[in-house]
Amino acid sequence: MAKRDQTEPATGGTPKAKPSRDVRPLRAMLPYVVRYRVRFAMALVALVTAALATLALPLAVRRMIDFGFSADGTHLIDLYFMVLLIVVGVLALASASRFYLVTWLGERVVSDLRAEVFSHLTRLSPAFYDKTQSGEVMSRLTADTTQIKAAVGASMSIALRNLVLGVGAASMMVVTSPRLSAYVLVVIPVIVLPLVAFGRSVRKRSRHAQDTLADASAFAAEQIGAVRTMQAFSAEQVSAKRFSDSVEKAFNAARSSTAARAVLTAIALFLVFGSVVMVLWAGAQQVLDGNMTPGRLSQFVLYSAFAAGALGELSQVWGEVQQAAGAAGRLSELLDTEPEIVAPENPSSLSLPVVGAIGFEKVRFAYPARKDQLILNGVSLSVAPGERVALVGPSGAGKSTILQLIMRYYDPDSGTITLDRSDISRLDPKALREEIALVPQDPVVFAASVRENIAYGQPKASNDAIKRAARLARADAFVTAMAEGYDTVIGERGNTLSGGQRQRIAIARAILKNAPILLLDEATSSLDAESERLVNEALVELMRGRTTIVIAHRLATVLNCDRILVMDQGRIVETGTHGELLKQGGLYSRLAELQFNVG
């Protein structure tokens, strides 16, 4: 018999997000900004103040040129320069305030966004992760939120500043010279239309660059997480080559996106400043004809330069805003993903205390990622309160699926599962899982202290309770032998512990939970003979008075159970005690003869 029931679906391909055609996905970020409306308003005030101070400069320059250098106006030069100095001081102070406020806002919004996305990810059903790579999810949680931060904290600020400055400069151009401004209006469509058309290509390429980088990150996360397996099969070179190819693909996508943005910038700058040169030539003719003073032309020149510069900046920032829109769209896809397993509108309540009667009635089930492969085919069973039941059978028979359905990681395609006669589909999944303790075959140990690992899910547990659970799980001896005892920090995934030690940490965690239902999925599979004996002693005590379902293939664990259910091809084909099943001479008898060395 294989070590476990291999019925869980493999990770599927990473879903690709649809390319964004506009910046509307950024609207989803507005609620996060509105939370800090006071800071946002202060930032807008600082932004407008800086823009107005900038727009005041050409007025002072005009008056200085037209009046300050005249024979009777030389005494005003010092005053004009003093006013200019004050305006520059206001501009500097307002710009600094704007920078601080928008940067703070960007950091704050992204912190809130990351926290909300992660919280949402913790509520998504296992079916979501069956078809989504964890590296892809991490890319959205980190890289995409960083892109949002750049937009909210810098790009949007620059865009708003240049928008205000551009509109203000354009307005002052009209006030300064309506005729020259009319020339500018004529050339605006020549500038804007190519930029809009070319911007679509930039947006598409930017999104493709983000997707290819996410693919590379997902592959790297998967390989690093399995580095021991990689090295065991001497797959370092193959993995490195594949990642190198992924990085190269991401580089080419980024290069294409950057090239498109560079071309867009070049086109924008040429069209903008070329049109300015032509308009200024017309203005110079008016000065020569005596229809405009040099100071007024200088004022118009400065305002046109401000307007052109603002438009040029907007064209560059637009690409960054579009990238942020793509990132916002990808994050919105995550936040819009609804968990498949949710609490009903009016969930039923379990009668407390829960006694642990479990029932399956004609349950049929196929994993969402493999709907064509039926895992359970009309399974019916009942487990009495306090009964200890073992599930045995070949790999793929559906044993682990039974446990996953009890935990309500999935809902059956048909049939009913009950706890204390309550249909679990009518229960709040969180309330249901509070009554269940699970010890998986591959225990998850976190990069935290031993104490935190045992108390995972029970953060208020006392030190005495934690140590008692460790003693019952026969973990206390090796924990106290560590340099820092229960405060020893375990490496990521518990790689500093042996398989048996990780298993005992998981058993201690289940003991501490003290739930009325206990699910053991090959809980002693990683233990040597001596450790197994010690843990089985703990399990006998732990199972007393609890409804227990055990997936096991070791004789010692099976003998401790009241009843054994033999599964094959998604059905229960035999049931009875160890002795009864041996006498039947069926599948269990053959498995016992081949793998338990009994006959």
C-alpha positions in Angstrom: 0.0 0.0 0.0 1.3 3.5 -0.8 1.9 5.9 2.1 -1.2 7.9 1.4 -4.3 8.3 -0.7 -3.1 10.2 -3.8 -6.4 11.7 -4.8 -5.8 15.3 -4.3 -5.6 17.2 -7.6 -2.3 18.4 -8.8 -1.7 22.1 -9.2 -3.1 23.3 -12.5 -1.9 26.0 -14.8 -1.9 29.6 -13.7 -4.9 31.5 -14.9 -4.1 34.4 -17.1 -5.7 37.7 -16.4 -7.3 39.5 -19.3 -5.4 42.5 -20.5 -6.7 45.8 -19.3 -7.8 48.3 -21.9 -8.1 51.3 -19.7 -7.3 52.6 -16.2 -10.8 51.9 -14.8 -9.4 49.1 -12.6 -7.7 51.8 -10.6 -11.2 52.9 -9.4 -11.1 49.8 -7.1 -8.3 51.6 -5.2 -10.5 54.6 -4.4 -12.1 53.1 -1.2 -8.6 52.6 0.2 -7.7 56.3 -0.5 -11.0 57.6 0.8 -10.2 56.1 4.2 -7.6 58.8 4.6 -9.5 61.6 3.0 -8.0 64.3 5.3 -4.4 63.4 4.2 -5.6 63.2 0.7 -7.2 66.7 0.9 -4.0 68.0 2.4 -2.0 66.5 -0.4 -4.3 68.1 -2.9 -4.0 71.5 -1.2 -0.2 71.2 -1.3 -0.3 70.1 -4.9 -2.5 73.0 -6.0 -0.4 75.5 -4.0 2.7 74.3 -5.7 1.1 74.5 -9.1 -0.2 78.1 -8.4 3.2 79.1 -7.2 4.7 77.8 -10.4 2.1 79.6 -12.5 2.9 82.9 -10.7 6.5 82.9 -11.8 5.9 84.0 -15.5 3.8 86.9 -14.3 6.7 88.3 -12.3 9.1 87.7 -15.2 6.9 89.6 -17.6 6.6 92.6 -15.3 10.3 92.6 -14.7 11.1 92.5 -18.4 8.5 95.1 -19.4 8.8 97.5 -16.5 11.9 96.6 -14.4 14.4 97.4 -17.1 12.7 100.6 -18.2 14.4 103.9 -17.3 11.8 104.8 -14.6 11.3 101.2 -13.3 14.8 100.2 -12.2 13.9 100.7 -8.5 11.3 97.9 -8.8 13.8 95.2 -9.8 14.7 94.5 -6.1 11.0 94.2 -5.3 10.3 91.8 -8.2 13.2 89.6 -7.2 12.0 89.6 -3.5 8.6 88.5 -4.7 10.2 85.8 -6.9 12.1 84.5 -3.8 8.9 84.3 -1.8 7.1 82.5 -4.6 10.0 80.0 -4.8 9.9 79.5 -1.0 6.2 78.7 -1.2 6.8 76.4 -4.1 9.5 74.5 -2.2 7.5 74.1 0.9 4.3 73.0 -1.0 6.3 70.5 -3.1 7.9 69.0 0.0 4.6 68.7 1.7 3.0 67.1 -1.4 5.9 64.6 -1.7 5.6 63.5 2.0 1.8 63.3 2.0 1.4 61.3 -1.3 4.3 59.0 -0.4 2.7 58.3 3.0 -0.7 57.8 1.3 0.9 55.3 -1.2 2.5 53.3 1.6 -0.6 53.3 3.7 -2.9 52.3 0.9 -0.7 49.4 -0.2 -0.3 48.2 3.4 -4.1 48.1 3.7 -4.4 46.5 0.3 -1.9 43.8 1.0 -3.5 43.0 4.4 -7.0 42.8 2.8 -5.8 40.6 -0.1 -4.0 38.2 2.2 -7.0 38.0 4.5 -9.2 37.2 1.5 -6.7 34.6 0.3 -7.0 32.8 3.7 -10.7 32.4 3.1 -10.6 31.0 -0.4 -11.4 27.3 -0.7 -8.8 24.7 -1.5 -10.4 24.3 -5.0 -9.0 27.7 -5.8 -5.4 26.6 -4.9 -5.9 23.4 -6.8 -5.7 25.3 -10.0 -3.6 28.4 -9.1 0.1 28.4 -8.5 1.1 29.8 -5.1 4.0 31.7 -6.8 1.4 33.5 -9.0 -0.6 34.5 -6.0 2.6 35.8 -4.2 3.5 37.8 -7.3 0.1 39.5 -7.1 0.5 40.1 -3.4 4.0 41.6 -3.7 4.9 42.8 -7.1 1.5 44.0 -8.1 0.9 45.8 -4.9 4.3 47.5 -5.3 3.2 48.7 -8.7 0.1 50.1 -7.1 2.2 51.9 -4.5 4.3 53.5 -7.2 1.1 54.7 -8.9 -0.6 56.0 -5.7 2.5 57.3 -4.1 4.3 58.9 -7.0 2.7 58.5 -10.5 -0.7 59.7 -9.6 0.8 62.7 -7.7 2.9 63.7 -10.7 0.0 63.2 -13.0 -2.3 65.4 -10.9 0.4 68.0 -10.5 1.0 68.2 -14.2 -2.7 68.1 -14.9 -3.3 71.1 -12.7 -0.2 72.8 -14.0 -1.1 72.0 -17.6 -4.6 73.3 -17.3 -3.5 76.4 -15.4 -0.7 77.1 -17.9 -3.1 76.6 -20.9 -5.6 79.0 -19.3 -2.9 81.6 -18.7 -1.8 81.2 -22.3 -5.3 82.2 -23.5 -5.2 85.2 -21.1 -1.8 86.2 -22.3 -2.4 85.8 -26.1 -5.7 84.4 -27.4 -4.3 84.4 -31.0 -1.3 82.3 -30.2 -3.4 80.1 -28.0 -5.7 79.5 -31.0 -2.7 78.2 -32.9 -2.0 75.7 -30.1 -5.6 74.5 -30.1 -5.3 73.6 -33.7 -2.3 71.3 -33.1 -3.6 69.6 -30.0 -5.5 66.9 -31.9 -2.3 66.2 -33.9 -0.6 65.5 -30.6 -3.3 63.7 -28.6 -4.7 61.2 -31.2 -1.4 59.4 -31.9 -0.7 59.2 -28.2 -4.0 57.6 -27.4 -3.7 55.1 -30.3 -0.1 54.1 -29.4 -1.0 53.9 -25.7 -3.1 50.8 -26.3 -0.1 48.9 -27.5 1.9 50.1 -24.5 -0.8 48.9 -22.1 -1.0 45.5 -23.7 2.7 45.0 -23.6 3.0 46.2 -20.0 0.4 43.6 -18.9 2.2 40.9 -20.8 5.4 41.8 -19.1 3.7 41.5 -15.7 2.3 38.1 -16.5 5.6 36.7 -17.7 7.3 37.9 -14.6 4.6 36.3 -12.5 5.2 33.0 -14.3 8.9 33.2 -13.5 8.3 34.0 -9.9 5.8 31.1 -9.6 8.3 28.6 -11.0 11.1 29.9 -8.7 8.9 29.7 -5.6 7.9 26.1 -6.5 11.5 25.0 -7.1 13.0 26.6 -4.0 10.2 25.1 -1.9 11.3 21.7 -3.2 15.0 22.2 -3.2 15.8 18.9 -1.5 13.8 17.0 -4.1 15.5 19.0 -6.8 19.0 18.1 -5.5 18.0 14.5 -4.9 17.2 14.1 -8.5 20.2 16.2 -9.7 17.7 18.5 -11.4 19.6 21.7 -10.5 20.8 22.4 -14.1 17.4 21.6 -15.6 15.6 23.9 -13.1 18.2 26.6 -13.5 17.8 26.4 -17.3 14.1 26.5 -17.2 14.1 29.5 -14.8 16.7 31.2 -17.0 14.4 30.8 -20.0 11.5 32.2 -18.0 13.5 35.2 -16.9 14.7 35.7 -20.4 11.1 35.6 -21.6 10.2 38.1 -18.9 13.1 40.3 -19.9 12.0 40.3 -23.6 8.5 41.2 -22.5 9.8 44.0 -20.3 12.1 45.2 -23.1 9.2 45.3 -25.5 7.1 47.2 -23.0 10.0 49.6 -22.3 10.7 50.1 -26.0 7.0 50.9 -26.6 7.0 53.4 -23.8 10.2 55.0 -25.1 8.7 55.4 -28.6 5.6 56.8 -27.0 7.7 59.3 -25.1 9.7 60.3 -28.1 6.6 60.9 -30.2 5.0 62.9 -27.4 8.0 65.1 -26.8 8.6 65.7 -30.5 4.9 66.6 -31.2 4.6 68.8 -28.1 7.8 70.8 -28.3 7.7 70.9 -32.1 4.3 72.5 -32.0 5.6 74.9 -29.3 8.5 76.0 -31.6 6.1 76.7 -34.4 3.8 78.7 -32.2 6.7 80.7 -30.7 7.8 81.6 -34.2 4.4 83.1 -34.8 4.7 85.0 -31.6 8.1 86.4 -32.6 6.5 87.8 -35.7 4.0 89.6 -33.6 6.7 91.2 -31.4 8.6 92.3 -34.6 5.3 93.8 -35.8 4.8 95.7 -32.5 1.6 93.8 -31.6 3.1 92.2 -28.5 5.6 93.3 -25.9 8.7 91.2 -25.2 7.6 90.6 -21.7 4.2 89.3 -22.8 5.9 86.9 -25.3 8.3 85.8 -22.5 5.2 85.1 -20.3 3.6 83.2 -23.1 6.8 81.2 -23.7 7.1 80.2 -20.1 3.4 79.2 -19.9 3.7 77.2 -23.1 6.8 75.5 -21.8 5.0 74.7 -18.6 2.0 73.3 -20.6 4.3 71.3 -22.9 6.4 70.0 -20.0 3.2 69.0 -18.1 1.9 67.2 -21.2 5.2 65.5 -21.7 5.3 64.3 -18.1 1.7 63.1 -18.4 2.7 61.0 -21.4 5.4 59.3 -19.4 3.4 58.9 -16.3 0.5 57.5 -18.3 2.4 54.3 -19.1 3.1 53.8 -15.4 -0.5 54.5 -14.5 -1.5 51.9 -17.1 0.8 49.4 -15.6 -0.7 50.1 -12.2 -4.1 49.7 -13.8 -3.1 46.2 -14.9 -1.8 45.4 -11.5 -5.1 46.7 -9.9 -7.0 44.5 -12.3 -5.1 41.4 -11.3 -5.6 42.2 -7.6 -9.3 42.9 -8.2 -9.5 39.4 -9.8 -8.3 37.9 -6.5 -10.6 40.0 -4.4 -13.5 39.3 -6.6 -12.9 35.5 -6.4 -15.5 34.1 -4.1 -14.7 31.1 -1.9 -16.7 28.0 -3.0 -17.2 26.9 0.6 -19.1 29.6 2.5 -21.4 29.8 5.5 -25.1 29.8 4.6 -27.0 33.1 5.1 -28.6 31.6 8.2 -26.2 28.8 9.3 -27.5 26.1 11.6 -26.0 25.8 15.0 -24.4 22.6 16.4 -25.9 21.4 19.7 -23.2 21.8 22.3 -21.3 19.9 23.5 -20.6 18.2 20.2 -20.6 14.4 20.6 -19.1 13.6 17.2 -21.6 11.4 15.3 -20.5 11.5 11.7 -22.6 10.3 8.8 -22.2 9.9 5.0 -25.3 9.2 2.9 -24.7 8.2 -0.8 -21.9 10.7 -1.2 -20.5 11.2 -4.7 -17.6 13.5 -5.3 -15.0 14.5 -7.9 -12.4 17.2 -7.4 -13.3 20.5 -9.2 -10.1 20.4 -11.1 -10.8 16.9 -12.4 -14.6 16.6 -12.7 -14.3 13.7 -15.1 -12.7 11.5 -12.4 -15.1 10.3 -9.7 -13.3 9.9 -6.4 -16.2 8.8 -4.2 -19.0 6.8 -5.7 -22.0 6.5 -3.5 -20.2 6.2 -0.1 -22.4 5.7 2.9 -21.0 5.3 6.4 -21.8 6.2 10.0 -19.4 6.7 12.9 -20.8 6.7 16.4 -19.7 9.2 19.0 -16.4 8.2 20.5 -15.9 5.4 18.0 -12.4 4.8 16.5 -12.7 3.9 12.8 -9.8 3.1 10.4 -9.9 3.7 6.7 -7.6 1.4 4.7 -7.2 0.6 1.0 -5.0 1.1 -2.0 -3.8 4.5 -3.1 -6.5 6.5 -4.9 -9.3 4.7 -3.1 -10.7 8.0 -1.7 -9.5 7.8 1.9 -8.0 11.2 2.2 -11.0 12.6 0.4 -13.3 11.4 3.2 -11.3 13.5 5.6 -11.3 16.6 3.3 -15.1 16.4 3.0 -15.5 16.1 6.7 -13.4 19.2 7.1 -15.6 20.7 4.4 -12.8 21.8 2.2 -15.1 20.7 -0.6 -18.8 20.0 -0.8 -20.0 16.6 -2.3 -21.5 16.6 -5.8 -24.4 14.7 -4.3 -25.4 13.0 -1.1 -25.3 14.3 2.5 -22.6 14.6 5.2 -23.8 15.1 8.8 -22.3 15.9 12.2 -24.6 15.1 15.1 -27.4 14.8 12.5 -26.8 18.3 11.2 -26.0 18.7 7.5 -22.5 20.2 7.5 -23.4 22.2 4.3 -25.8 24.2 6.6 -23.0 24.9 9.1 -20.5 27.8 9.2 -17.3 26.0 8.0 -15.3 27.8 10.7 -17.6 26.6 13.5 -17.4 23.1 12.0 -13.6 23.0 11.9 -13.4 24.3 15.5 -14.7 20.9 16.5 -12.1 18.9 14.5 -8.4 18.3 15.1 -6.4 17.1 12.1 -3.0 15.4 12.0 -2.0 15.2 8.3 0.6 12.8 6.8 2.8 15.7 5.8 2.6 18.0 8.8 3.1 21.7 8.2 5.6 23.3 10.6 6.1 27.0 10.4 9.3 29.1 10.6 8.5 30.1 14.2 9.3 28.8 17.7 8.3 25.4 18.9 5.9 27.0 21.3 4.2 29.0 18.5 4.0 25.9 16.3 2.2 23.8 19.0 -0.1 26.7 19.9 -0.9 27.4 16.2 -4.6 28.2 16.2 -4.7 28.4 20.0 -2.6 31.6 20.6 -4.0 32.1 24.2 -2.9 28.6 25.3 -0.8 28.6 28.5 2.7 27.4 28.7 1.6 24.5 30.9 -1.0 23.4 28.4 1.6 23.6 25.6 4.1 21.5 27.5 1.5 19.0 28.5 0.5 18.5 24.9 4.1 18.1 24.0 4.6 15.5 26.7 1.5 13.5 25.5 2.8 13.6 22.0 6.2 12.4 23.2 7.8 15.6 21.9 8.9 17.1 25.2 12.2 15.2 25.3 13.6 16.4 22.0 12.2 19.9 22.5 13.8 20.4 25.9 17.1 19.1 24.5 17.2 22.1 22.0 19.4 25.1 22.9 16.4 27.3 23.6 13.8 24.7 24.4 10.3 25.7 23.5 11.6 29.1 22.3 13.8 27.5 19.7 12.9 28.8 16.2 12.4 26.0 13.7 13.6 26.5 10.2 11.2 27.2 7.3 8.9 24.2 6.7 10.5 22.6 9.8 13.6 21.5 7.8 15.7 21.5 10.9 13.6 18.7 12.4 13.3 15.1 11.5 10.1 13.7 9.9 9.2 12.1 13.2 9.8 15.2 15.1 7.6 17.3 12.8 4.9 14.7 13.1 5.0 14.8 16.9 4.8 18.6 16.8 1.6 18.2 14.7 0.2 15.7 17.1 0.9 18.0 20.0 -1.0 20.7 18.1 -4.0 18.4 17.8 -3.8 17.4 21.4 -3.8 21.1 22.5 -6.9 21.8 20.4 -8.8 19.2 22.4 -11.6 18.8 19.8 -14.3 16.1 20.1 -13.4 14.8 16.6 -9.9 13.6 15.6 -8.8 13.0 12.0 -5.4 11.1 11.6 -4.1 10.9 8.1 -1.1 8.5 8.4 -0.2 10.2 11.6 2.6 7.7 12.4 3.9 7.2 8.9 7.1 9.2 9.4 8.1 7.6 12.7 10.7 5.0 13.4 9.7 1.9 15.5 10.5 3.4 18.9 8.9 6.8 18.1 5.8 5.0 16.7 5.5 3.1 19.9 5.7 6.3 22.0 3.3 8.2 19.8 0.8 5.3 19.6 0.7 5.4 23.4 -0.2 9.1 23.2 -2.7 8.5 20.5 -4.5 5.8 22.5 -4.9 8.4 25.3 -5.8 11.1 22.8 -8.5 9.0 21.0 -10.2 8.1 24.3 -13.7 9.6 24.3 -13.3 11.2 20.9 -14.7 10.3 17.5 -11.6 9.3 15.6 -11.1 8.5 11.9 -7.7 7.1 11.1 -6.1 6.6 7.7 -3.5 4.0 8.3 -1.6 1.1 6.9 0.5 0.1 10.0 -0.9 -2.8 12.0 -0.3 -1.1 15.4 -2.6 1.8 14.5 -5.3 -0.4 13.0 -5.4 -2.6 16.0 -6.3 0.3 18.2 -9.5 1.0 16.2 -13.0 -0.3 16.9 -13.8 -0.8 13.3 -12.0 -0.9 9.9 -13.5 0.3 6.6 -11.8 -1.0 3.5 -12.1 1.3 0.5 -11.5 0.6 -3.2 -12.2 2.7 -6.3 -14.3 5.2 -4.3 -16.5 2.6 -2.5 -16.5 0.9 0.9 -16.1 -2.7 0.0 -15.5 -4.3 3.4 -16.1 -3.5 7.1 -15.3 -5.2 10.3 -12.6 -5.6 13.0 -9.1 -6.7 12.1 -9.8 -10.3 13.0 -13.1 -10.4 11.1 -11.6 -8.9 8.0 -8.8 -11.4 8.0 -11.3 -14.2 8.1 -13.2 -12.8 5.1 -10.2 -13.3 2.9 -11.0 -10.2 0.8 -9.0 -7.1 -0.1 -8.0 -6.4 3.5 -6.7 -9.9 4.0 -4.6 -9.5 0.8 -3.3 -6.1 1.9 -2.5 -7.5 5.4 -0.6 -10.4 3.9 1.4 -8.2 1.5 2.1 -5.2 3.6 1.4 -6.1 7.3 3.2 -9.4 7.1 0.3 -11.4 8.5 -1.6 -14.1 6.8 
